[in-house]
Amino acid sequence: MDIQVADSLLGTLVDGRYRIRGRVARGGMATVYTATDERLERTVALKIIHPTQARDPEFLERFTDEAKTIARLTHPNVVAVYDQGRHAGLPYLVMEFVRGHTLREVLAQRRRLNPGEALAILEQMLAAISAAHRAGLVHRDVKPENVLVAEAPSGGPGNLIDSVVKVADFGLARAVEASATDGDGGQLMATVAYVAPELVTDGRADPRSDVYSAGIVLFEMLTGRVPYDGAQPVEVAWQHVDRDVPAPSTLVPGIPAVVDELVARATRRDPQGRPTDAGAFLSEVQTARDDLGTANANTAVLRQVSARTVTIPRVTAPTAEPARPTWSRLPGQAEPPPSGRRRAPEPAYDDYDDDSAPGLRSKLGERYRTVMANPRGRMAVAASIVVLGLVFAISGWWWGMGRYTVAPQLASMTKAAAEQQATRGGFTIAYGEAQFDEKVDKDVVLSQQPAAAGRILKGGTITLVLSLGAERYTVPDVAGMTLQLATAELEERKLQIVKGPDRYDDNLPKGTVVATDPAADTETKPGDKVTVFVSKGTAPLSVPRVVGKNLNDARNELIALGLEPLISYKKSDQPRDTVTKQTPSDGAGVEPGAKIELEVSEGPPQVVVPRLIGLPCQQAVQQVQGMGLTPNPQLNPNGTVFAQQPNENTPVEPQSQVVLFCQ
């Protein structure tokens, strides 16, 4: 069983004020902890930059300047910054602690959101980002990990429409990006799944770059996935430059066209085609949400009409959507007025002598009788009927059979081979939501619609479902977290949590996770069990080292500490009654009365003394020495052995003395 290394910062007092209590998350640039502000007695979030980001003195200066700018950014949807400083040479920020989940965690649980929920969250995101844009700040790293969703003040868990949304990490990416640009000629800092094309091509960013990233986040909330993926980050980044983001309704049927248009407007590759900043995009989102509410109201009225055969007054305007809170409207924006329903135009008739409907029918009847009275007219009518019949027959064949062909067999092919086969047949490929499969490799076609040999329009679209391969998850590093946070991290990866026995730990406070089995970064399958060990705090006793000591001395030392030795003998080259191993090892924390297992040497194997009588004394001396014994010749060393002590066939300890009597 592997043991994880504890975070050395846990329990540390930063700047004589902030006591670090637990680790919340670790990202690419910083680690976030929960801490107690011992001066104001409140819980805060402490973000400490990684040492790799803090080696550049110019970065430290930029980071400090950015922190001061962010601290002046006050908005209900922005995570507030309370303080900044340095600890052990590493810059840190003290921020508002938001009790809730990141949008990434919400999507991991819900997979995707309905349009109403997605637009409600996006409005608050854009309200925060637009406040930053007005202050001259560009976020540069808009993604679900930087969006916090707190519990709704007017609703229970799961009520996303009324939840309070806050955006974090304003300006942090800018400070890191500026430092990297000076050092190595430019480095793309934004997460590639959400990066704007202009950041990939020339490294510049403005408010429209944040609009693009917000559009990608909206796409992911609606579909449960980002628009592009690839084997390498650079492949994903360049897809933003080379391809248009698909409409969400192509992946999730039923998404309204007005929501598709929002995604298309925000994610245009040319920045000139996007809303100028988050405020402009927020205005479009609010208008779309009003339209979405109107469509829902009209649908409800139609359902009432179809369900009852009663006469109701003509509807002139749908019920207005409830007034939004102030954070969801731009400054000076009024409540949207109710929209009226237009009257359908009255049917019109051509300009005949008599412009009434009966007059029109009279004129048509008179012309028909005139044509049929002439033989040539009758032939023309007959020919026209024949031609129309042929047209209808050919059209019927074309619409019923002629425009169709059969779909090729693409299942079990790799993605590249399937695309090549479809292109040769003149078909277009679309992709459904990929699925995990234990037996099919990644990027191999699991299924197709229509099926092989099924009817399909010539040049039509074949929808493929690709395999994601075997579903595997890595055990996250949860050491230092509370049991509740660790459980949430593990369950998010579809792992079963087993509570192991609590352990004493001198570095981690009581109630925090000490280690897991399997250890962090171990690959697991969904449903695998992970044992979590929780700290009991500092142990009352520390086990002494007794290895190498005599058994009696070791036993007396342990008993004096209130510990119970358990003794077992093992074969060993050590002298008899020497302690060769102890469990637990020295330094381990235990309680009084704990059992300490001791392995004790039985001593080295004994040697059997051979018969030496009758041998020349010097030959007997050499034989005894070769057996690891000590010879002791007596009387005449140059004589013959006539007696020996110990006698022959007597087992003795190695290095024992053998007396040789020679004459």
Solvent accessible surface area in square Angstrom, and as a share of the most:
residue,aa,sasa,rsa
1,M,138,0.62
2,D,94,0.49
3,I,94,0.48
4,Q,22,0.10
5,V,139,0.80
6,A,28,0.21
7,D,23,0.12
8,S,104,0.67
9,L,40,0.20
10,L,10,0.05
11,G,33,0.32
12,T,38,0.22
13,L,62,0.31
14,V,0,0.00
15,D,96,0.49
16,G,60,0.58
17,R,40,0.15
18,Y,2,0.01
19,R,68,0.25
20,I,0,0.00
21,R,118,0.43
22,G,3,0.03
23,R,20,0.07
24,V,44,0.25
25,A,46,0.36
26,R,160,0.58
27,G,44,0.42
28,G,72,0.69
29,M,33,0.15
30,A,8,0.06
31,T,6,0.04
32,V,32,0.18
33,Y,7,0.03
34,T,22,0.13
35,A,1,0.00
36,T,39,0.23
37,D,1,0.01
38,E,76,0.34
39,R,162,0.59
40,L,96,0.48
41,E,150,0.67
42,R,89,0.32
43,T,56,0.33
44,V,0,0.00
45,A,9,0.07
46,L,0,0.00
47,K,16,0.07
48,I,6,0.03
49,I,1,0.00
50,H,20,0.09
51,P,77,0.48
52,T,89,0.51
53,Q,46,0.20
54,A,13,0.10
55,R,184,0.67
56,D,44,0.23
57,P,100,0.63
58,E,87,0.39
59,F,1,0.00
60,L,24,0.12
61,E,114,0.51
62,R,65,0.24
63,F,4,0.02
64,T,29,0.17
65,D,78,0.41
66,E,22,0.10
67,A,3,0.02
68,K,108,0.46
69,T,41,0.24
70,I,10,0.05
71,A,51,0.40
72,R,175,0.64
73,L,18,0.09
74,T,125,0.73
75,H,36,0.16
76,P,82,0.52
77,N,2,0.01
78,V,4,0.03
79,V,8,0.04
80,A,36,0.28
81,V,19,0.11
82,Y,89,0.34
83,D,43,0.22
84,Q,55,0.25
85,G,16,0.16
86,R,138,0.50
87,H,40,0.18
88,A,93,0.72
89,G,48,0.46
90,L,35,0.18
91,P,3,0.02
92,Y,1,0.00
93,L,8,0.04
94,V,1,0.00
95,M,14,0.06
96,E,38,0.17
97,F,56,0.24
98,V,22,0.13
99,R,168,0.61
100,G,43,0.41
101,H,105,0.47
102,T,33,0.19
103,L,0,0.00
104,R,66,0.24
105,E,59,0.26
106,V,15,0.09
107,L,10,0.05
108,A,57,0.44
109,Q,155,0.69
110,R,92,0.34
111,R,107,0.39
112,R,81,0.29
113,L,7,0.03
114,N,77,0.40
115,P,31,0.19
116,G,23,0.22
117,E,16,0.07
118,A,0,0.00
119,L,0,0.00
120,A,1,0.01
121,I,0,0.00
122,L,0,0.00
123,E,0,0.00
124,Q,1,0.00
125,M,0,0.00
126,L,1,0.00
127,A,5,0.04
128,A,0,0.00
129,I,1,0.01
130,S,3,0.02
131,A,9,0.07
132,A,0,0.00
133,H,20,0.09
134,R,146,0.53
135,A,62,0.48
136,G,57,0.55
137,L,3,0.02
138,V,16,0.09
139,H,0,0.00
140,R,41,0.15
141,D,12,0.06
142,V,3,0.02
143,K,38,0.16
144,P,0,0.00
145,E,77,0.34
146,N,11,0.06
147,V,1,0.00
148,L,36,0.18
149,V,9,0.05
150,A,18,0.14
151,E,116,0.52
152,A,7,0.05
153,P,109,0.69
154,S,88,0.57
155,G,22,0.22
156,G,39,0.38
157,P,130,0.82
158,G,56,0.54
159,N,46,0.23
160,L,13,0.06
161,I,76,0.39
162,D,65,0.34
163,S,5,0.03
164,V,45,0.26
165,V,0,0.00
166,K,29,0.12
167,V,1,0.01
168,A,13,0.10
169,D,27,0.14
170,F,3,0.01
171,G,0,0.00
172,L,6,0.03
173,A,4,0.03
174,R,94,0.34
175,A,1,0.01
176,V,4,0.02
177,E,25,0.11
178,A,32,0.24
179,S,15,0.09
180,A,17,0.13
181,T,68,0.39
182,D,85,0.44
183,G,66,0.64
184,D,96,0.50
185,G,72,0.69
186,G,39,0.38
187,Q,93,0.41
188,L,63,0.31
189,M,40,0.18
190,A,12,0.10
191,T,46,0.27
192,V,37,0.21
193,A,19,0.15
194,Y,9,0.03
195,V,0,0.00
196,A,1,0.01
197,P,7,0.05
198,E,6,0.03
199,L,14,0.07
200,V,25,0.15
201,T,75,0.43
202,D,86,0.44
203,G,40,0.39
204,R,116,0.42
205,A,23,0.18
206,D,34,0.17
207,P,39,0.25
208,R,48,0.17
209,S,2,0.02
210,D,2,0.01
211,V,1,0.00
212,Y,1,0.00
213,S,10,0.06
214,A,0,0.00
215,G,0,0.00
216,I,0,0.00
217,V,0,0.00
218,L,0,0.00
219,F,0,0.00
220,E,11,0.05
221,M,0,0.00
222,L,2,0.01
223,T,5,0.03
224,G,28,0.27
225,R,81,0.29
226,V,33,0.19
227,P,6,0.04
228,Y,6,0.02
229,D,101,0.52
230,G,41,0.39
231,A,89,0.69
232,Q,101,0.45
233,P,81,0.51
234,V,90,0.52
235,E,79,0.35
236,V,13,0.08
237,A,3,0.02
238,W,113,0.40
239,Q,31,0.14
240,H,0,0.00
241,V,31,0.18
242,D,91,0.47
243,R,127,0.46
244,D,96,0.50
245,V,17,0.10
246,P,50,0.32
247,A,38,0.29
248,P,0,0.00
249,S,33,0.21
250,T,96,0.56
251,L,48,0.24
252,V,23,0.13
253,P,119,0.75
254,G,76,0.73
255,I,15,0.08
256,P,40,0.25
257,A,82,0.63
258,V,46,0.26
259,V,0,0.00
260,D,22,0.11
261,E,86,0.39
262,L,7,0.04
263,V,2,0.01
264,A,43,0.34
265,R,62,0.23
266,A,0,0.00
267,T,5,0.03
268,R,97,0.35
269,R,92,0.34
270,D,83,0.43
271,P,15,0.09
272,Q,137,0.61
273,G,21,0.21
274,R,8,0.03
275,P,5,0.03
276,T,99,0.57
277,D,44,0.23
278,A,0,0.00
279,G,10,0.10
280,A,35,0.27
281,F,0,0.00
282,L,2,0.01
283,S,40,0.26
284,E,49,0.22
285,V,0,0.00
286,Q,1,0.00
287,T,75,0.44
288,A,3,0.03
289,R,31,0.11
290,D,30,0.15
291,D,72,0.38
292,L,19,0.09
293,G,25,0.24
294,T,41,0.24
295,A,52,0.40
296,N,94,0.48
297,A,22,0.17
298,N,41,0.21
299,T,56,0.32
300,A,45,0.35
301,V,37,0.21
302,L,120,0.60
303,R,168,0.61
304,Q,98,0.44
305,V,72,0.41
306,S,97,0.63
307,A,83,0.65
308,R,130,0.47
309,T,148,0.86
310,V,90,0.52
311,T,139,0.81
312,I,74,0.38
313,P,118,0.74
314,R,122,0.45
315,V,42,0.24
316,T,82,0.48
317,A,44,0.34
318,P,18,0.11
319,T,121,0.70
320,A,61,0.47
321,E,62,0.28
322,P,112,0.70
323,A,79,0.61
324,R,26,0.10
325,P,67,0.42
326,T,111,0.65
327,W,65,0.23
328,S,0,0.00
329,R,59,0.22
330,L,43,0.22
331,P,109,0.69
332,G,89,0.85
333,Q,64,0.28
334,A,80,0.62
335,E,74,0.33
336,P,50,0.31
337,P,113,0.71
338,P,88,0.56
339,S,60,0.39
340,G,59,0.57
341,R,108,0.39
342,R,226,0.83
343,R,166,0.61
344,A,77,0.60
345,P,128,0.81
346,E,131,0.59
347,P,109,0.69
348,A,98,0.76
349,Y,112,0.43
350,D,101,0.52
351,D,142,0.73
352,Y,54,0.21
353,D,134,0.70
354,D,66,0.34
355,D,105,0.55
356,S,46,0.30
357,A,27,0.21
358,P,84,0.53
359,G,6,0.06
360,L,36,0.18
361,R,154,0.56
362,S,72,0.46
363,K,63,0.27
364,L,95,0.47
365,G,24,0.23
366,E,95,0.43
367,R,154,0.56
368,Y,137,0.52
369,R,158,0.58
370,T,93,0.54
371,V,66,0.38
372,M,58,0.26
373,A,79,0.62
374,N,76,0.39
375,P,82,0.52
376,R,201,0.73
377,G,13,0.12
378,R,108,0.39
379,M,140,0.62
380,A,58,0.45
381,V,50,0.29
382,A,52,0.40
383,A,55,0.42
384,S,56,0.36
385,I,110,0.56
386,V,92,0.53
387,V,85,0.49
388,L,96,0.48
389,G,38,0.36
390,L,105,0.52
391,V,77,0.44
392,F,145,0.60
393,A,64,0.49
394,I,111,0.57
395,S,38,0.25
396,G,45,0.43
397,W,147,0.51
398,W,111,0.39
399,W,149,0.52
400,G,33,0.31
401,M,136,0.61
402,G,8,0.07
403,R,56,0.21
404,Y,51,0.19
405,T,46,0.27
406,V,95,0.55
407,A,3,0.03
408,P,27,0.17
409,Q,99,0.44
410,L,0,0.00
411,A,27,0.21
412,S,96,0.62
413,M,58,0.26
414,T,73,0.43
415,K,69,0.29
416,A,73,0.57
417,A,41,0.32
418,A,0,0.00
419,E,63,0.28
420,Q,110,0.49
421,Q,54,0.24
422,A,0,0.00
423,T,100,0.58
424,R,163,0.60
425,G,45,0.44
426,G,47,0.45
427,F,24,0.10
428,T,76,0.44
429,I,36,0.18
430,A,39,0.30
431,Y,54,0.21
432,G,20,0.19
433,E,85,0.38
434,A,34,0.26
435,Q,102,0.45
436,F,95,0.40
437,D,42,0.22
438,E,106,0.48
439,K,192,0.81
440,V,40,0.23
441,D,105,0.55
442,K,127,0.54
443,D,61,0.32
444,V,24,0.14
445,V,3,0.02
446,L,48,0.24
447,S,52,0.34
448,Q,20,0.09
449,Q,124,0.55
450,P,28,0.17
451,A,63,0.49
452,A,37,0.29
453,A,78,0.61
454,G,22,0.21
455,R,150,0.55
456,I,11,0.06
457,L,71,0.36
458,K,125,0.53
459,G,44,0.42
460,G,13,0.13
461,T,69,0.40
462,I,0,0.00
463,T,49,0.29
464,L,0,0.00
465,V,25,0.14
466,L,19,0.10
467,S,1,0.01
468,L,67,0.33
469,G,7,0.06
470,A,41,0.32
471,E,24,0.11
472,R,85,0.31
473,Y,47,0.18
474,T,70,0.41
475,V,0,0.00
476,P,16,0.10
477,D,66,0.34
478,V,0,0.00
479,A,1,0.01
480,G,0,0.00
481,M,9,0.04
482,T,59,0.34
483,L,60,0.30
484,Q,152,0.67
485,L,68,0.34
486,A,0,0.00
487,T,34,0.20
488,A,50,0.39
489,E,36,0.16
490,L,0,0.00
491,E,102,0.46
492,E,69,0.31
493,R,65,0.24
494,K,106,0.45
495,L,6,0.03
496,Q,94,0.42
497,I,48,0.24
498,V,59,0.34
499,K,101,0.43
500,G,8,0.08
501,P,101,0.63
502,D,60,0.31
503,R,56,0.21
504,Y,53,0.20
505,D,27,0.14
506,D,107,0.55
507,N,106,0.55
508,L,4,0.02
509,P,50,0.32
510,K,161,0.68
511,G,35,0.34
512,T,6,0.04
513,V,0,0.00
514,V,10,0.06
515,A,0,0.00
516,T,0,0.00
517,D,51,0.26
518,P,38,0.24
519,A,17,0.13
520,A,26,0.20
521,D,118,0.61
522,T,53,0.31
523,E,117,0.52
524,T,7,0.04
525,K,98,0.42
526,P,47,0.30
527,G,33,0.31
528,D,45,0.24
529,K,134,0.57
530,V,0,0.00
531,T,33,0.19
532,V,1,0.00
533,F,13,0.05
534,V,10,0.06
535,S,2,0.01
536,K,70,0.30
537,G,10,0.10
538,T,98,0.57
539,A,17,0.13
540,P,81,0.51
541,L,44,0.22
542,S,71,0.46
543,V,3,0.02
544,P,25,0.16
545,R,142,0.52
546,V,0,0.00
547,V,43,0.25
548,G,54,0.52
549,K,78,0.33
550,N,67,0.34
551,L,12,0.06
552,N,88,0.45
553,D,85,0.44
554,A,0,0.00
555,R,73,0.27
556,N,94,0.48
557,E,57,0.25
558,L,0,0.00
559,I,98,0.50
560,A,87,0.68
561,L,76,0.38
562,G,39,0.38
563,L,6,0.03
564,E,76,0.34
565,P,23,0.14
566,L,69,0.35
567,I,62,0.32
568,S,52,0.33
569,Y,91,0.34
570,K,100,0.42
571,K,184,0.78
572,S,29,0.18
573,D,124,0.64
574,Q,88,0.39
575,P,87,0.55
576,R,144,0.52
577,D,44,0.23
578,T,19,0.11
579,V,1,0.00
580,T,45,0.26
581,K,109,0.46
582,Q,14,0.06
583,T,68,0.39
584,P,42,0.26
585,S,70,0.45
586,D,62,0.32
587,G,52,0.50
588,A,33,0.25
589,G,31,0.30
590,V,15,0.09
591,E,85,0.38
592,P,93,0.59
593,G,45,0.44
594,A,27,0.21
595,K,116,0.49
596,I,0,0.00
597,E,96,0.43
598,L,1,0.00
599,E,50,0.22
600,V,0,0.00
601,S,0,0.00
602,E,70,0.31
603,G,9,0.08
604,P,39,0.25
605,P,105,0.66
606,Q,101,0.45
607,V,30,0.17
608,V,82,0.47
609,V,0,0.00
610,P,30,0.19
611,R,140,0.51
612,L,0,0.00
613,I,63,0.32
614,G,52,0.50
615,L,46,0.23
616,P,70,0.44
617,C,1,0.00
618,Q,90,0.40
619,Q,93,0.41
620,A,0,0.00
621,V,20,0.12
622,Q,124,0.55
623,Q,72,0.32
624,V,0,0.00
625,Q,106,0.47
626,G,71,0.68
627,M,63,0.28
628,G,27,0.26
629,L,7,0.03
630,T,57,0.33
631,P,24,0.15
632,N,41,0.21
633,P,49,0.31
634,Q,67,0.30
635,L,130,0.65
636,N,63,0.32
637,P,62,0.39
638,N,130,0.67
639,G,11,0.11
640,T,61,0.35
641,V,2,0.01
642,F,89,0.37
643,A,31,0.24
644,Q,12,0.05
645,Q,101,0.45
646,P,25,0.16
647,N,97,0.50
648,E,64,0.29
649,N,112,0.57
650,T,47,0.27
651,P,75,0.47
652,V,19,0.11
653,E,80,0.36
654,P,41,0.26
655,Q,126,0.56
656,S,31,0.20
657,Q,102,0.45
658,V,0,0.00
659,V,28,0.16
660,L,0,0.00
661,F,68,0.28
662,C,0,0.00
663,Q,132,0.59
